[in-house]
Amino acid sequence: MNAGESPHKGKTGLTRVWNALFYSLAGFKAAWKHEDAFRQEALLAVVLIPLAFILDVAAIGRALMIASVLLVLIVELVNSAIEATVDRISLENHQLAKRAKDIGSAAVLIALVNVLVVWGVVLFA
């Protein structure tokens, strides 16, 4: 193992999977606690995913609708991780820090537009 790497990187098999599960749950908890946008998008998912099952659409359309909503959550989690990392490095105003945060925000916007497009195509095309 290289210096500075996590001691958990060497774990394999079920131990790795078990640890990864709890790291993931901790990540969800942190996102819910500290990220307003994640909470808003998670609540949107709580509404839209059941709605996708209620609407009379083909299975592939339903899958695309749900996947588009889940993609927003995934991108928001990555964006939040980028923001936390940038803030950990420095809280001073820096053009590269702003660029990193703005690009992450743009990725979330594209994911949200994707929801509108996918749902619109499935429901109205």
Secondary structure, 3 states (H helix, E strand, C coil): CCCCCCHHHHCCHHHHHHHHHHHHHHHHHHHHHHCHHHHHHHHHHHHHHHHHHHCCCCHHHHHHHHHHHHHHHHHHHHHHHHHHHHHHHCCCCCHHHHHHHHHHHHHHHHHHHHHHHHHHHHHHC
